[in-house]
Amino acid sequence: MATTVSSVSKQINPEVSEVIAVAMSGGVDSSTVAAMLHAEGHEVIGLTLQLWDQNRLAGKPGVPDAPKAGRCCSLDDVYDARRVAETIGIPYYVVNQQDRFEHDVVQPFVNDYLNGRTPIPCSLCNNHLKFDQLLLTARQIGADRIATGHYARNEYDPARGRWILKRPADRAKDQTWFLFGLTQDQLAHTLFPLGHLTKPEVREVARESKLHLTDKPDSQEICFIPGGNYKQFIANYLDEQGREMPDSSGELVSTSGETLGRHEGIHNFTVGQRKGLGLTAPNPFYVLNIDATSRRVTVGPESELTSPILHVHRLNWIAIPGLNQPRRAQVKIRHVHDPAPALLEPTVGPDGSDRVKITFDEPQRAITPGHSAVFYDGDEVLGGGWIL
């Protein structure tokens, strides 16, 4: 049976008419969500968060003259979102959140790299800005809930008295790894209308809705990093802020402590990196560990890149209120990582904060400090945290 706008949206949200604010990024997914909910009879309001000035850092080394296609949150995306809103016939507003985005996402991104960690800005943005600010704005304009184009599902479980976040029907588009930080209040007031659809079905709904961006490619680059060169971005950003690049140069060492060479700064590396090490050897070296205190970068063969254990802090629990005893789960440590079976054990950090020790059944490759680890029980997201 052909996918239609009305039949799909009724399967997802068969409730009475509501006022719903749709987070419109200018992509096909969020645009289709707006069209679906409007066709269902809801009062839809389009909102776009203006997060970063795409002309910022212009003229600095490595910054392209014009924004590259494929970057999210560009001025072209705002134009596309506005045009979709006009096509559907809904009100549309742009909400300026540039200052908060810089404080909550850009600055932690830069500081993490300078301290030898590899951050995930999209998770930071979702957890600390997007859903929080969208809900606040939606309530200010009288909306009952918000809706986004994320590929995820959520539902209320009366037996547990909790809102549950679940993986979507289209596993290739699963975005739950980026959403582990959502609170119960945020989940209770958020709709994920695409959770039961595949990407081809979404594009078909967009086509039926006569949206001009039906075939628009998905965004790939980090929105605030022109050209995708994060090392150059850090240098340019610090220069703009009047800050000097800290001297974090040091030694490249083997696991036995042998000095193999020198490097120009720990921010140039991430665990699992193979290229750009400046070492010549019969077999390739990989970055195994980055020590910000000693400024040492440990390298070794790929066989030493795996580990069975990691520790996680700054936890957020969704399907359960917390972890009081060991339990089995599947753990995902990067966006393209298949959740791997593991044992979760509650621990306490030196500061008294809750932590989780994760022991995988099989050692995992390139466990990266600064990334998030998300815990699953089948389709359900138990919770997650940040890798130490």
N, C-alpha and C positions, 0 to 999 in steps of 0.2 A: 504494500500500500504506500502511495506517495506521501512524503512528509509535507505537511501543510502548516502554515503559521498558526492557525487556530487550534488544530488538533494537538500539535506539540505543546503549545503553551498551556492548554487545559490539562494535559497529563501532568505538567509540572506544578501548576498553581490553580487549582479549581475553585479558589475561594471567591468571595464577593469582591466587587470592585474596591480597589485601594488606591491611595496616592503613593506612588513608588518613584523614588529618585534613582535613576540609572547612571552608574559611573561610566561615562562614555570616553574611551581612549582614542577614538578615531579609527579603530580597527574593525574588522568584520564581525568579531565575536560580540563585543559590547553593543555595536550598532544593531545586530540581529536581536539581541535581548530587548532593546528598546522597541523594535518593531513588533516582536512577539507579544510583549506585555500590552502595548497599545492596541493591537488587534484583539486582544482578549477583553478589552473594555476598561482597562485601568487608566487612571489619570497619571501619565508618565511625565516626569521632569528630567531633562538631561543635565548632567553635571560633569564638567571636566576640571580636574585639578591642574593648574598651571604650576609646574614644579621646578623648572630650570630654564633659564634664559639661553636659548640655543646660540645666541651671538656672543655669549660670554666667553672670554679667553680668546676671542678672535684676534688674529695677527700673531699669536704666540706659536712657537715651534710645534709642528705636527698637527695644527688645527686646520681642517679644511675650510675653504672659502665659503662653502655652502653645506648645510646639513646633509649627511649621507642618507639615502633611502634605506629603510629598514630599522631606523631608530624610533623607539616609542616616544610619545609625548612631545613630538616636534610641532612646530607651527603648522605644518601641513596636516598633522593629525587633528589639531584643533579645528582647522578649516573643514576637514572631512566630517568631524563630529557635528559641527554646526550645520553642514549641508544635509546630513542624515536627519537631524532634528527638523529641519525645514521640510524635507521630503515626507516625513511621518506626520508632521503637524503638531509638534510638542514644543513647549518652552525649553530654552537652553541657556545655561549660565556657565561661565568660566570662573573658578574660585582660585584666587592667587594664594599659593602655599609655598612660594619660593624660599622664604626665610626659614620656615620650619623644615622644609626638605633639606636645606643645606645643613641645618643644625642636627637633624635626626638621622640623615642618611649620608650626605657627602662627607662631612667632617669625620664621623666614625669610620667610613670607608678609607679615608686617607690615613687616619691614625692607626687603624688595624694593620694596613700594609707596612707602615713605618715600624710597627712592633712585631713584624714577622708572622702575622696572621693573614688569612685569605678570606675577606668578607663576602657576603652575599647581599648586595644592595637591594635586590628585589624583595627579599624576605624582610630586611629592615624597613623598607618602604611600606609593605603590607602591614607588618606588625606594629609599627610605631606612628604611622601617618595616615595611609589611605583609608582604612576602615574606620579609624577613630574620627578623622575629620569629615569623611563622607556622612557618617551617622549624625554627627553634630550639625552639619549643614542641612541634612535632610530634615531633621527635627525642627530646625529654625524656619524652614519653608513649609512646614506642615505635612511632610511625607511620613507615611507609616513605616516604610521599610526602604532599604536600598537593594539594588540588584546589580550584579557585575557579570562580566563575560568570562569569569574563571571556569575552568573545567574541574568541577568538584560537586559534591552533593552534601546536603545537610538535612537532618530531620530530628524531631524531638522524640526521645525515648521516655515515655511516662514511667516505666518501671525503675529507671535510674534517676529520673528527674533531671535529665541533662540533654543538651543539644549535642548531636553527634555529627562530626565531619567525616565524609566518606569519599573514597576514590571514585572517579567518574566512569561512565561507560567506555569512553575512549581513553584507554590506558596510555596511548602514545601522547596524549595531550594533558595527562594528569598534572595538576598544579597544586595538589595538597601539600607537597613538600614546602612550598612557599607560604603556606597559610597556617602553619602549625601554631602560630602565636595568637590566633583569634580567640577572643574571650567568649564566655557563654552569652553575654549580652549582645555582642556583635553577631554571633551565629544566630541568635534568636530573631534578629532584625535584618537578616541578609538573605536574599534569594540568589541561587545559582541555577538559572533556568537552562543552562547548557549541559548540566551534569549527566543527563540521560541521552545526550546526542553525540554523534561522531562529527568530526570536522567537515566531512563532505555533506552531511545532513544540514549542518549550520549554513554552509555556503548555499545550499539549495533553498533554505528558508530566506536567506538574504536576497536570492535571485527572485523568488516569488514576491518579496516585498519591494522589488524594484529599487534596491539600494545600489548606488553607483559604485560602491567599493566591494562588490561581490568577490572579485578575484584579487583583491589587494593582498600582497604577501604579509605573513606574520612578521612582527618586529623581532629583530635578533640582537641588536646591540644594546648596551647599557645607555640609558637616555642621556646621561650627562658626560659621557666620554666620547668626544669626537674622534672618529677614526678607529675607535676600539683600542687605542694604546693607553692602557692604564698607567704605565710608568711615566709616559710623557705628561699625562693629565696631572699626576701627583706633582711633578716638577712645576708645571704651569700654574697649578692652583696655589702651591706654596709661594711662588714668586708673586702672584697677584695679591696674596695676603701679606706680603712683606716679610715672609718667613724664609729662612735659609733651609735648604735640604740638610737634615741632620746627618752627621758622619756616622754611618752604620757599616762602613767597610770592614772587612775582616778576612778570616781564613776559610777556605774550602778544605774540609777535612774528611778523611775516611772514617768508617765506624771504629777503627782501631786507634783513631786520634792522629794519624799521619797527615801532615799538611801537604795538600796536593796543589794548592794555588791560592790566589786571593780574589776577592770580589769587591765590587764598588758600593754595595749596600744591600741589606737584607730585604728591602722592599722590592728588589728585582726578582725575587724567587717565590715559588709556591711548592708545597709538597707534591711530588710526582712529576715535577718539571724535568724535561730531558734536554731541551735546546737552550742555547745561550749560556752554558756553564763555562765555556772557555777552556775546557779540558780535552786532551787528546788521549785516547786509550783504545785498546783493541775492541773492548765492549763498551757500550754506552753507559754513562753514569746518570743517575736520577737523584733529585733532591729527596732526602729522607727525613731531614729535620732542620728547623731553623731556630736557633737560640738567640733571642734578642739581647740577653744580658751579656753573653760572651761575643756576640756578633759572629758566631760560627755557623756555617752552613754545612751540614753533614751530607755527603753524597755516597752513593754506592750502587751496586747492580740492582736490576729490577727484582731479582729474587728476594732482596731485603726490603722491598717497598711495602710488603704486606704486614699486617699486625692483627692479632685477635681481639685486642682490648682498646677501648677508648673511654674517656670520661666526659660527661656533659654537665653543664651548669645553666643558670638562667632558664629554668624549666617552665613550661606551660602545659597543663593537663586539660584534655578535652573530654574524652570518653569516660575517664575515671577522675575522681577528685584528687588523687595523688598515688604515690607508690610507697606502700608500707612494708612490703615483703617482696622477695624475688618473684619474677614472673617471666614467662616466655613471650616473645614478640618478634616481629620482623622489623628490621631497622634499615632506613634509607639514609645514606650519608652524602649523596649528591643528587642533583636533579635527574641525571640519566642512569642512576644506580638502581638495580633491582633490589627491593627490600630483602635483606638476608636474615635468616633465623639467628636469634641471639637470646641471651639471658640478661634481663635487666635487674640490677641490684641497687637499692637505695643506699646512698652514702651521704656524708656530711663534709663540706669543705672546711678549710682552716678558719674561715670567717663565720662558720656555723650555718651557712646556707645549704639548702638541699641540692644534692647532686645525684647523678646516676652513673654507675659503672656498667658498661656494656661489654659482654664477652660473646663474641661471635662463635658459632659452631665451626665455621671455616674462616681463617684469616682474610681480611679485606684489604684491597689495594688502595694506597694513597689516602689514608685517613688524614684529613686536613683541618688543623686548628683554625677556627673562625667560621667554618661551615656549620650548617645545622644538621642535627641527627633527628630524624622523625621516626616515631615508634608506631607500628601498625599491628592491629589484630585483624587479619583478613583485610576487608575493605575499610575498616574503621581506623581513624587516626586516634591513637591513645593520647598522644601528646608529643612533645619534642623539646629540644634545647640546643645550646650552642657548644660545639666541640672545643674542649680545652687543649 
